[in-house]
């Protein structure tokens, strides 16, 4: 069932000669999109068939609303016509971090004319230079593979002698005693964190639970619900003029109303983990005993939503200035529009579920956690033994944290229940972030993220689950540390040649020059000089964790050979466990152009020796080639070679072999490129494999033979079955640097 979607703004009709039914409106607002022209035959004549196939494959990955598109124009391009008519159903304007400064054209949700498919419309818009992006109005559902078990209210008993008195024994995620074959201490260390802070209804951050809504009347949640200070309850008036009537506790983006009551349970479960009221003598306790939670309902009662509904929810969150969002939902399909919605809140820290597909997100990402935003924090799940449950997605690069997500007891609409999934892990991180911002209200989203990453308890079984390599520790993340790491006493370019750059630095201390090592080192590279204002435009490099204060670190940055002089700029700084950073240090490396030491076009005097059936052939254009199959397809079980003459690399370094060739092999056949200094022992440099047909120039590392005399050979190794056209070598070159390595 699709969610009920009520347009937030009146539709704008594009005038054209199609008989397109328009929505009933009174004198719609004039729009620049009203001047669009075109007909179906014109539209299809300009679509690239290959691009259309790509779009169709993309749309086949999941459901979407046929006949609707979402797109955004570049700059002021909305004043120029598109190439086909549309009906504007909705426009989304996102401020750059608040309602005052809109800097981009609005995101448009539109209906396309009958006779034009969604794939055709998207493809055509993507070909339009005035369009930034275009996509379908995708339909999403709550994460798969999440189990739910209801829990009766009668199962709970208060414990007056314990603080909090509602820390139920089944809340292993907050306090693991080893019950039910668990591991004592395999929890987020909530009881230790509560000795520092339990949250605050007055001064705590505003936490938006973007989900199925929240049962804001639930006795465990009601006291911790946000109250809109500028809205009068149930007077039927939009008192704060934010576009929503009576939004006392949040927003219902499904129905475009101010009532975000949960009619599912998923959102209330997430809310209970974040902030079920603590020490109230009933039920359970959340990570925060006191909090300010806002409900943003984007899923209907059956757990369905679409891109436009999500955008409505994100627009509300951005407009109301939330500090934290929890997003226990996602999909393998990315959305530029949704990414923009999150990006419009750079001062907000977003937590998102890593997914329940058993996938490595480094190889196949999951969204919104996969969107490249520094304030987007992905969370994988752990169980009561600090292991990753089989359902949980993971990723050393693309998932930041891991937190309890298996068999989690929390509130649901009208009661209590147990859920399992990464949807349950994300609220633990969001709850811990709320404690951090209660204690350190000036902390930036990056600092909040870093406190959680660098203070996680390292767990060997979780080393590949996330960047943290462990499970979050809420208590450690609240450490008071006012002194950050000092910059390195030495950050220099040690060597630079046509093949790469070697950097060297000395590790500083966590607290200035004293203490243990910093938690991490950040390193960037760019073709332009680097400073704090342009780090986002540079490539961030992977580095190892610092080992000890004062240690000397050597880092090699490899590059492809270039026949032009090049310049690379590097920037580096240390990060401590609470996100404090040292001053930025920079270094510049000048790389000389690689020089050509040897070249041949395979003429009659090239000195190459080919075993039968290899032969030199001359084509109609006069160019010479060496091939293993001069008389047609190569033979089965072929084991023959083409060998170069001896080539001196004396006084040469960082050498590279460059071969230009066309090849066509069966999947089990190959041509192996090898080199030898004595003609007896051969080292493999690389292989032309089957399953491909290609014409290309390939480069092979020959630096093992720097300063020596070398021979190169190409050796055919074929199967007894199917034969193809083989390999044709056009030219061969050797490049590198003058002088020893």
C-alpha positions as CSV (number, residue, x, y, z in Angstrom):
1,X,0.0,0.0,0.0
2,X,1.4,3.4,-1.0
3,X,1.4,6.1,1.7
4,X,-1.3,8.8,1.5
5,X,0.4,11.8,0.0
6,X,-1.1,15.3,0.3
7,X,0.8,18.0,-1.6
8,X,2.2,20.6,0.7
9,X,2.0,23.3,-2.0
10,X,-0.6,23.8,-4.8
11,X,0.4,22.2,-8.1
12,X,1.6,24.3,-10.9
13,X,0.3,23.4,-14.4
14,X,2.7,23.5,-17.4
15,X,0.7,24.8,-20.4
16,X,1.1,22.8,-23.5
17,X,-0.9,21.0,-26.2
18,X,-1.2,17.7,-24.3
19,X,-4.6,16.8,-22.9
20,X,-3.1,16.4,-19.4
21,X,-5.6,16.4,-16.5
22,X,-4.7,19.0,-13.9
23,X,-5.5,19.1,-10.2
24,X,-8.3,21.3,-9.1
25,X,-6.9,24.6,-8.0
26,X,-7.9,28.2,-8.0
27,X,-5.6,30.4,-10.1
28,X,-2.3,28.5,-9.5
29,X,0.9,30.5,-8.9
30,X,2.8,31.3,-12.1
31,X,5.9,29.2,-12.5
32,X,8.9,29.3,-14.9
33,X,8.1,25.7,-15.7
34,X,4.8,26.7,-17.3
35,X,6.5,27.4,-20.6
36,X,7.7,23.8,-21.4
37,X,7.1,22.5,-24.9
38,X,7.4,19.2,-26.8
39,X,5.7,16.0,-27.9
40,X,6.3,12.3,-27.4
41,X,8.0,11.7,-30.7
42,X,10.4,14.7,-30.2
43,X,11.2,13.5,-26.7
44,X,12.1,9.9,-27.7
45,X,14.2,11.1,-30.7
46,X,16.7,12.8,-28.5
47,X,17.1,10.1,-25.8
48,X,20.2,8.1,-25.9
49,X,19.2,4.4,-26.0
50,X,22.2,3.4,-23.9
51,X,21.3,6.0,-21.3
52,X,17.7,4.8,-21.3
53,X,18.8,1.2,-20.7
54,X,20.9,2.4,-17.8
55,X,17.9,4.2,-16.2
56,X,15.6,1.3,-16.7
57,X,18.1,-1.0,-15.0
58,X,18.3,1.5,-12.1
59,X,14.5,1.6,-11.8
60,X,14.3,-2.2,-11.8
61,X,16.1,-2.3,-8.5
62,X,13.1,-1.3,-6.5
63,X,9.5,0.1,-6.6
64,X,8.7,3.7,-7.5
65,X,5.7,5.8,-8.4
66,X,5.2,5.5,-12.2
67,X,4.5,8.9,-13.7
68,X,6.3,10.9,-11.1
69,X,9.8,12.4,-11.1
70,X,11.9,14.3,-8.6
71,X,14.6,16.7,-10.0
72,X,16.5,19.9,-9.3
73,X,17.6,22.6,-11.8
74,X,21.0,24.2,-11.6
75,X,21.4,27.8,-10.3
76,X,18.7,30.0,-11.9
77,X,18.0,27.5,-14.7
78,X,14.3,27.1,-13.6
79,X,13.7,30.2,-15.7
80,X,14.6,28.3,-18.9
81,X,12.2,25.7,-20.4
82,X,12.6,22.0,-20.2
83,X,12.1,19.7,-23.2
84,X,8.8,18.2,-22.2
85,X,5.7,19.4,-20.2
86,X,5.1,18.6,-16.5
87,X,2.7,19.3,-13.7
88,X,4.5,20.6,-10.6
89,X,3.0,18.8,-7.6
90,X,5.4,20.0,-4.9
91,X,8.5,22.1,-4.4
92,X,11.1,21.6,-1.6
93,X,13.3,24.4,-0.6
94,X,16.1,23.6,1.9
95,X,18.0,26.4,3.7
96,X,21.7,26.1,4.1
97,X,21.3,25.5,7.9
98,X,18.2,27.4,8.9
99,X,15.2,29.1,7.3
100,X,17.0,32.3,6.3
101,X,19.4,31.5,3.5
102,X,18.0,29.4,0.7
103,X,20.9,29.0,-1.8
104,X,19.8,26.4,-4.3
105,X,16.9,25.9,-6.7
106,X,14.1,24.0,-5.2
107,X,13.8,20.2,-5.5
108,X,10.7,19.6,-7.7
109,X,8.2,16.7,-7.5
110,X,6.3,16.6,-10.8
111,X,3.9,14.5,-12.8
112,X,4.9,13.7,-16.4
113,X,2.5,13.5,-19.4
114,X,0.8,10.3,-20.4
115,X,2.7,8.4,-23.0
116,X,6.1,9.2,-21.5
117,X,7.5,6.6,-19.2
118,X,9.3,7.5,-15.9
119,X,12.5,6.1,-17.3
120,X,12.2,8.2,-20.5
121,X,11.5,11.4,-18.5
122,X,14.4,10.8,-16.1
123,X,16.8,10.0,-18.9
124,X,15.9,13.1,-20.8
125,X,16.3,15.3,-17.8
126,X,19.7,13.9,-17.1
127,X,20.7,14.8,-20.6
128,X,19.6,18.4,-20.0
129,X,22.6,20.6,-19.0
130,X,20.3,22.8,-16.9
131,X,19.3,19.8,-14.6
132,X,21.4,18.9,-11.7
133,X,19.9,15.5,-11.1
134,X,16.7,13.6,-11.8
135,X,15.3,10.5,-10.2
136,X,12.1,8.5,-9.6
137,X,9.8,9.1,-6.6
138,X,11.0,5.9,-5.1
139,X,8.9,3.8,-2.7
140,X,10.6,2.6,0.5
141,X,9.7,0.1,3.2
142,X,10.9,-0.4,6.7
143,X,14.1,-2.6,6.9
144,X,13.7,-6.3,6.2
145,X,14.7,-9.1,8.6
146,X,13.6,-7.3,11.8
147,X,11.8,-9.5,14.3
148,X,9.3,-8.3,16.8
149,X,7.9,-9.9,20.0
150,X,5.3,-8.1,22.2
151,X,5.9,-8.0,26.0
152,X,3.1,-7.8,28.5
153,X,3.0,-4.9,30.9
154,X,2.6,-7.3,33.8
155,X,6.1,-8.7,33.1
156,X,7.7,-5.5,34.7
157,X,8.6,-4.9,38.3
158,X,10.1,-1.8,39.8
159,X,13.3,-2.2,41.9
160,X,13.2,0.5,44.6
161,X,16.7,-0.3,45.8
162,X,18.3,0.1,42.4
163,X,19.0,3.3,40.5
164,X,17.3,3.6,38.2
165,X,14.5,1.6,39.5
166,X,13.2,0.7,36.0
167,X,16.4,-0.8,34.7
168,X,14.7,-4.1,33.8
169,X,16.9,-7.2,33.9
170,X,16.2,-7.8,30.2
171,X,17.9,-4.5,29.2
172,X,21.2,-6.2,28.5
173,X,22.0,-3.4,26.1
174,X,22.3,-0.9,28.9
175,X,23.6,-3.2,31.7
176,X,24.7,-6.7,30.7
177,X,25.1,-9.0,33.7
178,X,25.7,-12.2,31.6
179,X,22.1,-13.2,31.9
180,X,20.7,-15.6,29.2
181,X,24.2,-16.7,28.1
182,X,25.4,-13.2,27.6
183,X,28.7,-11.7,28.4
184,X,28.9,-9.4,31.4
185,X,29.9,-5.9,30.4
186,X,28.9,-6.4,26.7
187,X,26.8,-3.2,26.8
188,X,27.1,0.5,26.2
189,X,28.2,1.2,29.8
190,X,25.0,3.2,30.4
191,X,25.1,2.9,34.2
192,X,28.6,4.5,34.3
193,X,27.4,7.2,31.9
194,X,24.5,8.0,34.2
195,X,26.9,8.9,36.9
196,X,27.9,11.9,34.7
197,X,24.5,12.8,33.1
198,X,21.1,11.3,32.6
199,X,20.0,13.9,30.0
200,X,17.8,17.0,30.3
201,X,14.4,18.2,29.3
202,X,15.5,21.8,29.7
203,X,19.0,21.9,28.3
204,X,19.2,18.7,26.3
205,X,19.5,18.6,22.5
206,X,16.4,18.3,20.3
207,X,16.3,14.7,19.0
208,X,14.1,14.0,15.9
209,X,13.0,10.4,15.5
210,X,12.3,10.2,11.8
211,X,10.3,7.0,11.5
212,X,6.7,5.8,11.9
213,X,5.9,8.5,14.5
214,X,5.9,8.2,18.3
215,X,3.2,7.1,20.7
216,X,3.5,10.5,22.4
217,X,0.8,9.5,25.0
218,X,2.8,6.4,26.2
219,X,3.5,6.8,29.9
220,X,7.2,6.0,29.3
221,X,7.5,8.6,26.5
222,X,5.1,11.5,27.2
223,X,7.2,13.4,29.6
224,X,10.2,13.3,27.2
225,X,8.3,14.6,24.2
226,X,9.3,17.9,22.7
227,X,6.7,20.6,23.2
228,X,6.6,23.3,20.4
229,X,6.9,26.5,22.4
230,X,5.4,28.6,19.7
231,X,2.3,26.5,19.0
232,X,-1.0,26.6,20.9
233,X,-2.4,23.1,21.3
234,X,-5.4,22.1,19.2
235,X,-6.4,25.7,18.2
236,X,-6.4,24.8,14.5
237,X,-4.0,27.6,13.7
238,X,-0.4,27.5,12.5
239,X,0.8,29.8,15.3
240,X,4.5,29.6,14.6
241,X,4.0,30.0,10.8
242,X,6.1,27.0,9.9
243,X,3.5,25.6,7.5
244,X,2.1,23.0,9.9
245,X,-1.0,23.4,12.1
246,X,-0.9,22.2,15.7
247,X,2.5,20.6,15.4
248,X,2.9,20.3,19.2
249,X,5.1,17.2,19.3
250,X,6.3,17.0,15.7
251,X,5.1,16.4,12.2
252,X,3.2,13.8,10.2
253,X,4.8,14.0,6.7
254,X,2.5,11.2,5.4
255,X,-0.6,13.2,5.9
256,X,1.0,16.7,6.1
257,X,-0.4,17.3,9.6
258,X,0.8,18.1,13.1
259,X,-0.2,14.7,14.5
260,X,2.7,12.3,14.4
261,X,1.0,9.5,16.4
262,X,2.6,6.1,15.8
263,X,0.2,3.7,14.2
264,X,2.9,1.0,13.6
265,X,5.3,0.6,16.6
266,X,8.8,0.9,15.0
267,X,9.2,4.6,15.8
268,X,8.1,4.2,19.4
269,X,10.6,1.4,19.9
270,X,13.4,3.6,18.7
271,X,12.2,6.5,20.8
272,X,12.1,4.3,23.9
273,X,15.7,3.2,23.5
274,X,16.8,6.9,23.1
275,X,14.8,8.2,26.0
276,X,12.2,6.2,27.8
277,X,11.6,8.1,31.1
278,X,14.1,6.9,33.7
279,X,13.6,6.1,37.4
280,X,9.9,6.4,37.2
281,X,9.1,3.0,38.8
282,X,7.6,1.4,35.8
283,X,8.6,-0.4,32.6
284,X,12.0,0.4,31.2
285,X,14.6,3.2,31.0
286,X,16.2,4.7,27.9
287,X,19.7,5.9,27.3
288,X,18.4,9.3,28.4
289,X,16.2,9.5,31.5
290,X,15.1,13.0,30.4
291,X,15.1,14.3,26.9
292,X,13.4,16.4,24.2
293,X,12.2,14.1,21.5
294,X,10.5,15.2,18.3
295,X,8.4,12.8,16.3
296,X,8.6,13.0,12.5
297,X,6.4,10.5,10.9
298,X,7.5,9.5,7.4
299,X,6.1,5.8,7.3
300,X,2.5,4.9,7.2
301,X,0.9,2.2,9.3
302,X,2.2,-0.6,7.0
303,X,5.7,0.7,7.0
304,X,5.8,2.3,3.6
305,X,6.9,5.7,2.4
306,X,8.4,7.5,-0.7
307,X,11.1,10.0,-1.5
308,X,8.7,13.0,-1.4
309,X,7.4,12.1,2.0
310,X,10.9,11.7,3.4
311,X,11.8,15.1,1.9
312,X,8.8,16.7,3.7
313,X,10.1,15.2,7.0
314,X,13.6,16.3,6.4
315,X,12.5,19.8,5.5
316,X,10.5,20.0,8.8
317,X,13.6,18.8,10.8
318,X,15.8,21.4,9.1
319,X,13.3,24.2,9.6
320,X,12.9,23.4,13.3
321,X,16.6,23.2,14.0
322,X,17.0,19.7,15.4
323,X,20.3,18.7,16.9
324,X,20.1,15.0,16.3
325,X,18.2,12.8,13.9
326,X,17.7,9.0,14.2
327,X,17.0,7.2,10.9
328,X,16.3,3.6,11.5
329,X,15.4,2.9,7.9
330,X,17.1,2.7,4.5
331,X,17.5,1.2,1.1
332,X,20.3,0.1,-1.3
333,X,19.1,2.8,-3.8
334,X,20.7,6.2,-3.3
335,X,18.7,9.4,-3.7
336,X,20.4,12.8,-4.4
337,X,17.3,14.5,-3.2
338,X,17.3,12.8,0.2
339,X,21.1,13.4,0.4
340,X,20.4,17.1,-0.1
341,X,17.8,17.1,2.6
342,X,20.3,15.7,5.1
343,X,23.0,18.0,3.8
344,X,20.8,21.0,4.5
345,X,21.4,20.4,8.2
346,X,25.2,20.6,8.6
347,X,24.9,21.5,12.3
348,X,22.9,18.3,13.0
349,X,24.4,14.9,13.6
350,X,22.4,12.2,11.8
351,X,22.4,8.6,12.9
352,X,21.3,5.8,10.5
353,X,20.9,2.1,10.5
354,X,23.6,0.2,8.5
355,X,20.9,-2.3,7.1
356,X,19.9,-5.9,7.7
357,X,21.0,-7.5,4.4
358,X,24.2,-9.2,5.8
359,X,26.1,-7.0,3.3
360,X,29.5,-5.4,3.5
361,X,28.5,-1.8,2.8
362,X,32.0,-1.1,1.6
363,X,31.2,-3.2,-1.5
364,X,27.4,-2.5,-1.8
365,X,26.4,0.6,0.0
366,X,23.1,1.2,1.9
367,X,21.4,4.6,2.2
368,X,21.1,7.1,3.8
369,X,24.1,5.9,5.8
370,X,26.1,5.6,2.6
371,X,25.7,9.3,1.6
372,X,29.1,11.0,1.9
373,X,28.3,13.5,4.6
374,X,30.7,14.0,7.5
375,X,27.8,14.3,10.0
376,X,26.1,11.1,8.8
377,X,26.9,8.3,11.2
378,X,26.1,4.6,10.3
379,X,25.5,2.1,13.0
380,X,25.9,-1.7,12.8
381,X,24.4,-4.1,15.3
382,X,25.9,-6.1,18.1
383,X,24.5,-8.9,20.3
384,X,24.7,-9.7,24.0
385,X,28.1,-11.3,23.5
386,X,29.7,-8.4,21.6
387,X,29.4,-10.2,18.3
388,X,27.8,-9.0,15.0
389,X,24.4,-10.7,14.5
390,X,24.2,-12.5,11.2
391,X,21.6,-10.0,9.9
392,X,23.7,-6.9,10.4
393,X,25.4,-5.0,7.5
394,X,28.9,-3.8,8.3
395,X,31.8,-1.9,6.7
396,X,35.2,-0.8,7.9
397,X,35.0,2.3,5.7
398,X,31.3,3.1,5.3
399,X,29.9,2.3,8.8
400,X,31.1,4.4,11.7
401,X,29.9,2.6,14.8
402,X,28.4,-0.6,16.2
403,X,25.8,-0.8,19.0
404,X,23.4,-3.3,20.6
405,X,20.7,-4.3,18.1
406,X,19.7,-7.9,18.9
407,X,16.8,-8.7,21.1
408,X,16.3,-5.1,22.3
409,X,13.4,-4.5,24.8
410,X,11.7,-1.1,24.4
411,X,8.4,0.8,24.1
412,X,6.0,0.2,21.3
413,X,2.7,1.9,20.5
414,X,0.5,1.2,23.6
415,X,3.0,-1.1,25.3
416,X,6.4,-2.9,25.1
417,X,8.1,-5.3,22.8
418,X,11.4,-6.8,21.6
419,X,12.8,-5.9,18.2
420,X,16.0,-7.0,16.5
421,X,17.8,-5.2,13.7
422,X,20.2,-2.4,13.0
423,X,17.1,-0.1,13.4
424,X,17.6,-0.9,17.1
425,X,21.3,-0.1,17.1
426,X,21.1,3.4,15.7
427,X,19.0,4.7,18.6
428,X,21.7,3.6,21.1
429,X,24.2,5.8,19.3
430,X,21.6,8.7,19.0
431,X,20.9,8.3,22.7
432,X,24.6,8.4,23.6
433,X,24.9,11.5,21.4
434,X,22.1,13.2,23.3
435,X,24.1,12.6,26.5
436,X,27.2,14.1,24.9
437,X,25.3,17.2,23.8
438,X,23.7,17.6,27.2
439,X,27.1,17.6,28.8
440,X,29.0,19.4,26.0
441,X,26.3,21.5,24.2
442,X,28.9,23.3,22.0
443,X,30.2,20.0,20.5
444,X,30.0,20.0,16.7
445,X,28.5,17.0,14.8
446,X,32.0,15.8,13.9
447,X,33.1,16.0,17.5
448,X,30.1,14.0,18.6
449,X,30.8,11.4,16.0
450,X,34.5,11.3,17.0
451,X,33.7,10.9,20.7
452,X,31.6,7.8,19.8
453,X,34.1,6.3,17.4
454,X,37.3,6.8,19.3
455,X,35.9,5.9,22.7
456,X,34.3,2.7,21.6
457,X,35.5,-0.4,23.4
458,X,37.7,-2.3,20.9
459,X,36.3,-5.8,20.3
460,X,38.3,-8.3,18.1
461,X,35.0,-9.9,16.8
462,X,33.9,-6.4,15.7
463,X,37.1,-5.2,14.1
464,X,35.7,-5.3,10.6
465,X,32.2,-4.1,11.5
466,X,32.8,-0.4,11.5
467,X,35.4,2.3,11.6
468,X,35.4,2.1,15.4
469,X,36.4,-1.6,15.5
470,X,34.3,-2.1,18.6
471,X,31.0,-1.3,20.4
472,X,30.1,2.2,21.7
473,X,30.9,3.1,25.2
474,X,28.6,6.0,26.4
475,X,30.6,6.6,29.6
476,X,34.0,7.0,27.8
477,X,32.4,9.3,25.2
478,X,31.7,11.8,28.1
479,X,35.3,12.2,29.0
480,X,36.3,15.8,29.9
481,X,39.5,16.7,27.9
482,X,40.4,20.3,27.3
483,X,43.8,19.8,25.8
484,X,44.1,18.5,22.2
485,X,47.1,16.9,20.5
486,X,50.0,19.0,19.4
487,X,51.1,19.2,15.7
488,X,53.8,16.9,14.6
489,X,57.4,18.0,15.2
490,X,58.2,17.0,11.6
491,X,55.9,16.6,8.6
492,X,58.0,16.4,5.4
493,X,58.2,14.9,1.9
494,X,61.0,12.3,2.2
495,X,61.1,11.3,-1.4
496,X,59.2,12.2,-4.6
497,X,59.6,10.5,-8.0
498,X,57.5,9.8,-11.1
499,X,55.9,6.8,-9.3
500,X,54.9,8.4,-6.0
501,X,55.6,10.4,-2.9
502,X,56.9,9.2,0.5
503,X,55.9,11.3,3.5
504,X,57.4,11.2,7.0
505,X,56.0,12.6,10.3
506,X,56.6,12.2,14.0
507,X,53.6,11.2,16.1
508,X,52.6,13.7,18.8
509,X,50.8,13.1,22.1
510,X,47.1,12.9,22.9
511,X,47.4,15.9,25.2
512,X,49.8,18.3,23.5
513,X,53.2,16.5,23.4
514,X,52.4,14.3,26.4
515,X,50.4,11.3,27.2
516,X,49.7,8.4,24.8
517,X,49.3,8.7,21.1
518,X,46.4,10.5,19.4
519,X,43.3,8.5,18.4
520,X,43.8,9.0,14.7
521,X,45.7,10.9,12.0
522,X,43.9,12.7,9.1
523,X,45.7,13.0,5.8
524,X,44.6,14.7,2.6
525,X,46.1,15.1,-0.9
526,X,45.2,17.6,-3.7
527,X,46.7,19.2,-6.8
528,X,46.0,22.6,-5.1
529,X,47.5,24.1,-1.9
530,X,45.5,22.9,1.1
531,X,44.1,24.9,4.0
532,X,41.2,24.5,6.4
533,X,38.7,26.0,4.0
534,X,39.2,23.5,1.1
535,X,39.8,20.1,2.8
536,X,36.4,19.0,1.6
537,X,37.6,19.3,-2.0
538,X,40.7,17.2,-1.4
539,X,41.0,13.4,-1.4
540,X,41.2,12.0,2.1
541,X,43.7,9.2,2.4
542,X,43.5,6.1,4.6
543,X,46.0,6.0,7.4
544,X,46.8,3.6,10.2
545,X,46.1,4.4,13.9
546,X,49.0,6.1,15.6
547,X,51.1,3.6,17.6
548,X,53.0,5.6,20.2
549,X,54.0,9.1,21.1
550,X,57.2,10.1,19.3
551,X,57.2,7.3,16.8
552,X,58.4,8.1,13.2
553,X,55.8,7.2,10.6
554,X,56.6,6.7,6.9
555,X,53.6,6.9,4.5
556,X,53.8,6.2,0.7
557,X,51.4,7.7,-1.7
558,X,51.6,5.9,-5.0
559,X,50.8,7.5,-8.3
560,X,50.6,6.5,-11.9
561,X,53.5,7.5,-14.1
562,X,53.0,10.8,-16.0
563,X,55.0,12.2,-18.8
564,X,54.4,15.7,-17.4
565,X,55.8,17.3,-14.3
566,X,53.3,17.3,-11.4
567,X,52.8,18.9,-8.0
568,X,50.9,17.3,-5.1
569,X,49.9,19.1,-1.9
570,X,49.4,17.2,1.4
571,X,47.8,18.2,4.7
572,X,47.9,16.3,8.0
573,X,46.6,16.7,11.5
574,X,46.1,14.5,14.6
575,X,42.7,13.8,16.3
576,X,42.3,12.9,20.0
577,X,39.6,10.7,21.5
578,X,37.1,13.6,22.0
579,X,37.5,15.0,18.5
580,X,40.0,17.7,19.2
581,X,42.4,18.3,16.4
582,X,45.9,19.6,16.1
583,X,46.8,22.5,13.9
584,X,46.8,21.6,10.2
585,X,50.3,21.0,8.7
586,X,51.0,21.0,5.0
587,X,53.7,19.7,2.6
588,X,54.3,20.0,-1.1
589,X,55.9,17.4,-3.4
590,X,57.1,18.1,-7.0
591,X,57.1,14.9,-9.1
592,X,59.3,14.8,-12.2
593,X,57.9,13.6,-15.5
594,X,58.7,10.0,-16.3
595,X,61.2,9.7,-19.2
596,X,61.0,7.2,-22.0
597,X,64.0,4.9,-22.1
598,X,62.9,2.4,-24.7
599,X,60.3,2.4,-27.4
600,X,59.4,0.1,-30.3
601,X,56.6,0.0,-32.9
602,X,57.5,-3.6,-33.8
603,X,59.1,-3.0,-37.1
604,X,61.3,-5.7,-38.9
605,X,64.4,-4.8,-36.9
606,X,62.8,-4.7,-33.4
607,X,64.9,-7.7,-32.2
608,X,61.9,-9.6,-30.8
609,X,61.8,-13.4,-31.0
610,X,58.5,-15.1,-31.4
611,X,57.9,-18.8,-30.9
612,X,55.7,-20.4,-33.5
613,X,52.9,-19.4,-34.2
614,X,53.8,-15.8,-33.1
615,X,54.4,-13.6,-36.2
616,X,55.0,-10.0,-37.1
617,X,52.3,-8.7,-39.5
618,X,51.9,-5.4,-41.3
619,X,48.4,-3.9,-41.6
620,X,47.0,-1.8,-44.4
621,X,48.0,1.4,-42.7
622,X,51.7,0.3,-42.7
623,X,51.9,-0.3,-39.0
624,X,53.5,-3.5,-37.6
625,X,52.1,-5.7,-34.9
626,X,53.1,-8.9,-33.2
627,X,50.3,-11.5,-32.8
628,X,50.0,-15.1,-31.5
629,X,47.3,-15.8,-34.2
630,X,48.5,-14.5,-37.6
631,X,46.3,-17.1,-39.5
632,X,43.0,-16.6,-37.5
633,X,42.0,-17.9,-34.1
634,X,44.7,-19.1,-31.8
635,X,45.1,-22.8,-31.2
636,X,43.9,-24.8,-28.2
637,X,46.5,-25.6,-25.5
638,X,48.8,-22.9,-26.8
639,X,52.0,-22.4,-24.7
640,X,54.1,-20.0,-26.8
641,X,55.9,-16.7,-26.2
642,X,57.1,-13.5,-27.7
643,X,60.4,-12.3,-26.1
644,X,62.0,-8.9,-26.4
645,X,65.7,-8.3,-26.9
646,X,67.9,-7.4,-23.8
647,X,67.1,-3.9,-22.7
648,X,69.5,-2.0,-20.3
649,X,68.0,-0.2,-17.4
650,X,71.4,0.8,-16.0
651,X,71.1,4.1,-14.1
652,X,67.3,4.0,-14.3
653,X,64.7,3.8,-11.5
654,X,61.0,3.5,-10.9
655,X,60.7,1.8,-14.3
656,X,57.3,1.0,-15.9
657,X,56.5,-1.2,-18.9
658,X,53.7,0.2,-21.1
659,X,52.1,-2.1,-23.7
660,X,49.5,-1.1,-26.2
661,X,47.4,-4.1,-27.4
662,X,44.1,-5.4,-28.7
663,X,43.0,-8.8,-27.3
664,X,40.1,-11.2,-27.5
665,X,40.2,-14.3,-25.3
666,X,37.9,-17.0,-24.2
667,X,37.2,-16.9,-20.4
668,X,39.8,-19.6,-19.5
669,X,42.5,-18.2,-21.7
670,X,45.1,-15.6,-20.9
671,X,48.4,-13.9,-22.0
672,X,50.9,-13.4,-19.2
673,X,53.4,-10.5,-19.2
674,X,56.7,-11.5,-17.6
675,X,60.2,-10.1,-17.2
676,X,63.6,-11.6,-16.5
677,X,67.2,-10.4,-15.9
678,X,68.8,-13.7,-16.9
679,X,66.3,-15.3,-19.3
680,X,65.9,-18.2,-16.9
681,X,63.8,-17.0,-14.0
682,X,60.7,-15.1,-15.0
683,X,58.6,-12.8,-12.8
684,X,54.9,-12.2,-13.6
685,X,54.1,-8.5,-14.2
686,X,50.5,-8.9,-15.1
687,X,47.9,-10.8,-17.1
688,X,45.5,-10.2,-20.0
689,X,42.5,-12.3,-18.9
690,X,39.6,-13.8,-20.8
691,X,36.0,-12.6,-20.4
692,X,37.1,-9.3,-22.0
693,X,37.7,-7.8,-25.4
694,X,39.6,-4.6,-25.3
695,X,42.0,-2.2,-27.0
696,X,44.1,-0.4,-24.4
697,X,47.4,0.7,-23.1
698,X,48.3,-1.1,-19.9
699,X,51.1,-0.3,-17.5
700,X,53.1,-2.9,-15.5
701,X,55.5,-2.3,-12.6
702,X,59.0,-3.0,-13.8
703,X,60.8,-1.4,-10.8
704,X,62.0,-4.9,-9.6
705,X,64.5,-4.7,-12.5
706,X,65.7,-1.1,-11.9
707,X,69.4,-0.8,-12.8
708,X,69.5,-4.2,-14.5
709,X,69.4,-5.6,-18.0
710,X,65.9,-7.0,-18.6
711,X,64.0,-9.0,-21.1
712,X,60.2,-8.9,-21.4
713,X,58.0,-11.6,-22.8
714,X,54.3,-12.2,-23.5
715,X,53.3,-15.8,-22.9
716,X,50.1,-17.3,-24.2
717,X,48.4,-19.9,-22.0
718,X,45.2,-21.3,-23.5
719,X,42.7,-24.0,-22.7
720,X,41.8,-26.9,-25.1
721,X,38.4,-25.5,-25.7
722,X,37.0,-22.4,-27.5
723,X,39.5,-20.2,-29.4
724,X,39.2,-16.5,-30.1
725,X,41.2,-13.9,-32.1
726,X,44.1,-13.7,-29.6
727,X,46.3,-10.7,-28.8
728,X,47.8,-8.1,-31.1
729,X,50.6,-5.9,-29.7
730,X,50.9,-2.4,-31.2
731,X,53.8,-0.9,-29.3
732,X,55.9,-1.2,-26.2
733,X,57.6,1.4,-24.1
734,X,59.6,1.6,-20.9
735,X,59.5,4.7,-18.8
736,X,60.9,5.8,-15.4
737,X,63.4,8.2,-13.7
738,X,67.0,8.9,-14.3
739,X,69.3,7.9,-11.5
740,X,69.2,5.2,-8.8
741,X,66.0,4.5,-6.8
